[in-house]
Amino acid sequence: MSDDEAWETFKAIRWADTEGEPFCPRCGCLKHSFIATRKLFKCAGCRHQFSVTSGTIFASRKLPIRDHLLAIAIFANGAKGHSALQLSRDLDCQYRTAFVMAHKLREAVAAETADATVSGTVEVDGAYFGGHVRPENMKEDRKDRRLAENQTGKRRVVVVIRERNGKALTFAFRSEAESVDTIEARVLPGTVVHADEAKGWDRLHKTFETHRINHQVAYSADDACTNQAESYFARLRRSEMGVHHHIAGPYLAAYAAEMAWRENYRRVSNGGQYQMIAGASLRHPPSQVWKGYWQRHHLPKGAA
């Protein structure tokens, strides 16, 4: 694909509602002139100059548009995700460029469930990531790594709220008990909640009809199970162990949201996922986290 073809593709995706006809991102005016030498549009109303990526998550780009389309295609093709190192090799660009681009795509696809709620029958579960403490070589020097005083403090839990045969919402916390307020806000009244016997879920009884399952006895019993939530965690674990190998705490929520999106649309074809990711990226405003990231303009909460 040539740069011109890539530019036309972006133009058609971004302004699909007007059949590819650009309109000003500031005032919404459809009248404009075109500066062919720079491929910029100039609004006839407010005189604002804008490009095909202005006001999107790809604003202030430096890579050619063709590389962005290729990055989206590669990103969509990974069932368990795609590492930034591999993406940098595929695009022949710096690792830092690929790292930010991949996180921009994660932010764009996660935005569609930013305010979503779930209802009906819902499964809730949590899984811990990070904070690994390597055991000492000599047996007499080893400590009980389950005790809080022997942990690193970097351990985080990903909590998934998943509708039966529906969408999954994910969040990252320090403990399962911290997530109850979020669960109560995102799960609609009248919902039946399935959870395991972890103490963090005891508060859910006050708000919802709750079915609990003891996994030491069975994985499913009397219509109580969290198998679909566990299915999501299987994908996230494979992503961490087989693709990324390590996920730092400040970025855990972003990777969890990406895997939730992949789980939600696992039945959609690669071409369909490509269109969805491209559309989400061009509808999303410039990132407040990743724009200027390497210049330390913005950092995710908790990052050093």
N, C-alpha and C positions, 0 to 999 in steps of 0.2 A: 504494500500500500504506500502510495506517495504521500508527501506532506499535504498536498492540496486535497487529496481524497480523504485523508484523516481530518483535515479542517472541515470539509463538507459534512463528514459523518458527525463530528462534534456539534456542528451547527444544527443538523437535523434532530439530534437527540435533545439538545438543550432547549430548543424552541419548537418542540413537537406539537404543542397546543396551537401554534400559529403556522403549522406546516413548514417549519424551518425559516419563517420570516422573523428576523431579529427585532426586539423591542428594547428600549432603554431600561437598564436595571435600576435606574434612579427614579425616573418619572413615569416609565411605562409607555412612552410615546413610540408609535410604530414608524414614524417618519424619520429617516436618517439618510446620511450620505456615507459612501464607502471610500476609505483611503486604501487603495489597492496595494501600494508599495509597502504598507505596514500591516495590512489586513486588520484594519480597525474600522469600527463604525462610529459615526459622529451624529449624535442626536440632534434633530432639528428643533426640538423644544428647549432643552436645557443646555445644549452644546457639549454635553458630556461625551468623551471618547471612551469606547469600551470594546473589548475583544470578545472572542467566543468563549473565553474562560473567565472573564471579569465577573467578580461577585460569586464565583463558585469556589469549591474547595481546592481547585487547581489554580487559583489566582496567584499572580507573581511567579508563575512557572518559569523555569529556565530550560528544561528539556523540551524537545520538539513534541508537538501534539501526537505524532505517530507513536512515540515512545510511551505516552500515557495510555493510548489505546492498547498497545501491546501489554503494558503492565496490567491493565484491567483483565485482558484475556488470560494471562498467566495466573493472576490472582483467582479468577473464577474457576480455573481448571483444577485447583488443589482441593481435593476432598477433605484433607486434614490440614489445610492451610499451606502457606508457601513462605519459606524463610526469607528474610531480607538479604542474607548473603547469597542465596541462590538467585534471587531476583536481580541483584546487582550484576551477577555474571550473565544472566539472560539479557539484560538491557545494556551491558557493557558500560556501567556507570559506577560511581562511588557507592560504597556500602551505606554511607550516611544518607545519600539521596534516596536509595531504595528503601531504607528504614522508614524515613518520613513519608514517602509515597504510600507504602503499605499501611501505615497507621492512618493516613488520611482516608484511604479506602475503608478501613475498619470503622472509622468515625462516621463516614457517610452511610454505610449500610446499617449501623447500629442506631442511627437517628430515627429510623422509622418506628422503633419500639420505645423511644425515649419516654413517651407518656402513655404507653399502651397499658391496658388492664386485661385480666383474664377472668373467666367465669366457668360455670358448669362443674366439671370434675377436674380437680387440679392436683398435681403431685409436687411436693416440696422436698428438696433434699439439698445437702451441702457436702462439699469435698474440699479437703485442704491441699494447698499447694505452697511450695517454697519452704524456706527455713530449714533445709536439710542440715543435720549435724553429723559430720563424719565420725564414726566410732574410732577410738584410739586403737593403736596396733596391739598393745599388750592387754590381755584380758583384765588384769588387776587395775589398769588405768581407766577402764571404761565406766561411764556413768549412765544412769537411767535417763535416756533421751526423752522419755514421756513426761518428765517433770518440768514444770515451767522454768525453774531456775537453771535448767540445763539446755534450754532452747535459745535460739538466736533472736527471737522477737520478730522475725521477718515472715513468719507463717501467716497465710491468709486463707480464708475460706470463700469459695465461690458458691453462692446459693442460687439454685435454679427454681423457678416457678413455671411449671409446664402444664398446659391444658392437655387433657387426654385427646389425642389426635388433633392437636392444635399447636399454637405458637409457644415458644419458650422465652422467658424473660430471665436475665441473669444479673447478679450484683456481687460485688466483692466486699467482704467485711473481715474484721479481726476474729469474730466468733459468730456462731450461728444465732446466739441470743440477740445480737445486735441487729439482726435482719428482720425481726418480727414486726417492727413498726412499718418497715417498707412493704412487707408481705400484706399487712392489713390495709395499706394504702393502695396496693396494686391488684388485690384480689377482691372482686365485687361481693357484696353481701349475698348470702344464700348459696355460696359456693361450697361444695364438698371438698375438703382438703385431705389428701393422703400423705402421710409422713411416717418416718421410722420412729424408733423409741428414744432418739436423742433428747436430752433434757431441754435443749434450746427450743424445742417445738411445743413444750407444755402450755405456754401462754396462748397458743392458737385455739385451745379448747374454749376460751372465753368468747371468741368471735365467730368461729365457724364450726360446722359439723365436721368432726375430725375422725378419720379412720387411721389407726396406727398399726404398723407391722414390725414385729421383732425379727430382725434379720439373722439373729443367732438361732432362730427356730425354723424360719421359712422365708423365702423371697416373696411369696404371695400366699395369702390365706384369707378366706371369707371376704373376697372382693377388695382386700386392702393390699396395695402394692405400690412401689415407686419405680417400677421397671422402666418407664419411659424417661424419668429423670435420670436413672442410671445409664440409659442409652446415650443421653447427652454427655454425661461425664466420660463415657468410654471414648467418645470422639475427642473431647478436650484432653484427656490423658494421652491419647495417641498423638495428638498435635504437639503436646509438650515434649513427650519422650522421643518421638520419631522425627519431628520436623524442627522444632525450635530448641529442644534440649534443655533450655532454661528460660523461664519467664520471670522477670523482675516484678516485685510487688506493685510499683506504681503503674505498670502496664497490664496487670492481670485482668482488670475489668474489660479492657479493650479486646484482649484475646478471647475472653469468655464470651463477649457479645458477638464477636466474629463467628465463633463456633455455634452459637445459638442461631445466627442467621443461616449458616450452612445446614444446620439440622432442620430448621423450619422449611427450607427450600430445597431439600435434598432430592425431591422428586422432579424438580424443574431441570430442563436440559441445560447443557453448558451455554448454548446460545441465549437461552432465556435468562440465565443468571448473568451473563455478560451485559445484556440490555438493562437488567435491573441495577447492576452495580454502576454502569455508566450513567444511567438516569439519576440515580441517587447522588452520585458525585457532582453532577452538573446542577442539581437542585439545591445542594447543600451550600450554605454561605462559607466564606473563608474560615478556616479553623482558628479558633482562639488559642489552641494548644500547640499546634504543629507549624503554624506560619512563623518563620524566624526561629525555629526550635534550636538549630545549631548555633545561632547567634545569642542564645540564652534569653531571647525576648520573652518566652513563655516556657514554663516547665509543668508537667503534670504534678498534681498535688502529692507531696511526699518525696519527690525526686530531689537528689542532691545537686 
